[in-house]
Amino acid sequence: MKRHPFLLFVLMLATVAPTIPGCSRKAPTHTAMIYAFGTLIEVTVLGVKPQLAAQAESAMEKDFATMHHTWHAWEESPLTRVNRLLPTGTPFAAPPSVLPLIERGTRLAEASGHLFNPAIGKLIALWGFQGQHSDSHPPPDPAAIQALVKANPRMTDLTLDGIMLSSRNPAVQLDFGAFGKGYGIDLAIQHLREMGIRNAIVNAGGDLRAIGSRDGMPWRIAIRRPSGNGVFAILKVEGDESVFTSGDYERNFIYAGKRYHHIIDPRTGYPAEGTHSVTVVHSDATTADAAATALFVAGPDHWHEVAQRMGVRYVLLIDSAGTLHMNPAMANRIELLDRDLDIALSEPLEDKGAAGPGDPH
């Protein structure tokens, strides 16, 4: 699963004083730390009694533990069972816990022009990115890469008839690492709302969704410089928004002096080139997660058209040369602390809802 040291969630306590008339105290804040998806997940809820906060923490621990097990791509799980059966081409009953991700993943993949592609699990495994190790090792045999690229596994190779699932392409192997965390955060926010919690943030290693506000003020997200040294921008989030980043620094290895990162371009079978990181803001975490990967692969020349198709309105892309690419709506809401940045402003993006937030049930 992805890790994002570049996007740092910070609670700007000194600048978010409460604005409730006649009240000088801040709403009670409760924070729980949960390990899942290969990262620490911070769940913060505001303005609730300790008993409800404790219930929320317990619910989140159970939810994320279940999701972590259910969608694991290389340890034994319902998903690995699906991947064993797909190459047979014979329809089988898919686990109910996996079906929603297949449905959402297919719609998002099509909207992205298949630059976001959860069906390339075999390519990801070939590169050694299914697992926690990041030791130096030779890149895969070019012939093996080319064979998988030629097979062209896509989510649209799957056929879903009710709960019966099959694949017409034996090269399809599902890996939800590029959007499973986002889908999990959406489920967590939904559960918190069902418990009556209206102000909360779920932050998984820097990828997050926030609802409500912090004492009537926006949540503040600090974006670090690409070097990881200091902060160069602040982004305010309130109401109901998700912020996700994909970057070439998250998981990688160096071999013979060359660095290889984990974001694979399905068209070439190799790590995508030309992009350092992409930050996306969207109303739901699933779309934001998938779009961050798709726009990273699209690169500085084509991110705009892919964002348009996916219904994304706020994008910040940093290319390999350090230039910031933004659409006007993102430029208007982000506060840049560095003044010497090279900025390329795109044409506006219109949210046409191509992928749609969907229902996380």
FENPE-V452891 format. One record per helix or strand of 2 or more residues. SS is the DSSP state (hx for helix, st for strand). FROM is the first residue (numbers start at 1). LEN is the number of residues. If there is no record, write none. Layout:
ss/from/len
SS/FROM/LEN
SS/FROM/LEN
This chain:
ss/from/len
st/7/3
hx/13/3
st/29/8
st/39/8
hx/50/21
hx/78/9
st/92/2
hx/96/16
hx/121/6
hx/142/10
hx/155/3
st/158/4
st/164/4
hx/180/15
st/200/5
st/207/6
st/219/6
st/231/7
st/239/9
st/252/4
st/258/4
st/275/8
hx/285/26
st/314/6
st/324/3
hx/328/6
st/334/3
st/343/3
